[in-house]
Amino acid sequence: MKIAVFTKNLSNPAYAAARLGAERAAARWGAEVRHYVPEKADDPVQQSALIGHALATRPDAIVFTPVHPTRVNDAIASIRVAGVPIFGFVNRMPVGPCVSYVGSSDIGLAEDIGEFLFRHLQGRGEYAIVEGPPESVTSLERVAAFEAAARRHPGMHLVARCSGAYQREPARLAFAALLREHARIDAVLAANDIMAIGVLDALEAARRQAVVVGVNAIPQAVQAIGAGRMLATADFNAMQMCFLATECAIRHGRGEAVPAEIELPVAIVHGGNWRQWDRPYEQRELLALKDLH
């Protein structure tokens, strides 16, 4: 069985983990995966072209996350016209249903990590938000949820925000500029972990301190939590999502019934439990469909 797997970019460690999740599922159940990734991060034109390339190889299934909420719609429609079953993960597809979708609540994750941070600060302080790409659905939902959590803590004040494009170096540069403009920033909510690492880079270069949280539970963030450099992260487990989506594709191809939707629970990684996540992606445990309750 041949499965085409689409991820958004080569720069975000979460999508490297997602690709590994597909490979681990394929190895376990005897399938073949081929990856399609835009060379330009999150580029809808490139992803649309890659869909055409994938369809030309006649895959048995496509495991897919869209790089844009609307600008890949025509290409997604071409998958449906070709009759290739689609299995979504991370972000929902705006054009028609997929056989299975595996995700996690960005709103729930972001609200929980925001609450964790604000309670740590006892509801008082000046904070900044580091956003992802301006049209990213995950970033938009996470930032809105950060703000919703902050409204429950009137002693917290948003003093600055910037975009780190879901990448480390852009986040470092953007946050370094904020540090030059603001003498006090007590805390930072980053919409993903690799940007949180960029924020830590900027803080250390400026010899400043702030409490930092992120989303994804990538190994670099887990290690930063263990070292006391970062407070916490929410486990947005893209590897698990893509693993399950690929398992669904394989089982569907065998004629087995698969769930239409799977939502992974929220888990906060912090100083008290970080060792559970302190391992390379290759060694992290993955749950199969039979393990879900």
Secondary structure, DSSP 8 states (H G I E B T S, - for coil): -EEEEE-S-SS-HHHHHHHHHHHHHHHHHT-EEEEE--SSTT-HHHHHHHHHHHHHT--SEEEE--SSSSTTHHHHHHHHHHT--EEEESS--SSS--SEEEEE-HHHHHHHHHHHHHHHTTT-EEEEEEE--TT-HHHHHHHHHHHHHHHT-TTEEEEEEEE-TTSHHHHHHHHHHHHHH-S---EEEESSHHHHHHHHHHHHHHT---EEEEES--HHHHHHHHTTS--EEE---HHHHHHHHHHHHHHHHTT----SEEEE---EEETTTGGGG-S-GGGS----GGG--
